Amino acid sequence: MSPAQPGSTSAEVARRLAGQGANVLPAGRRAPMVVLLLREMVHFFALMLWVAAALALVAGMPQPALAIVSETGRGAHPGSQRVDADGRERSGAAS
């Protein structure tokens, strides 16, 4: 392929597809939902929130403790990210 050529020709694509196969990654094994939930509840920042909720309870403030606990499993977490692809914002799992 010369530098002036913008991409592979149809013949080149067909030859590579026949010789190497499709450009597809094998599907990975997914962890059970219980394991995924436990991972969400025990990463560093979630543990900090659990400690804050416990301190709020010890200080006699159950409403803030409940609010903290309800927020622990919500929102962005280390396993997801937002990316700008092709001019559009998308959500996806981090790898």
Secondary structure, 3 states (H helix, E strand, C coil): CCCCCCCCCHHHHHHHHHHHCCCCCCCCCCCCHHHHHHHHHCCHHHHHHHHHHHHHHHCCCHHHHHHHHHHHCCCCCCCEEEEEECCEEEEEECC
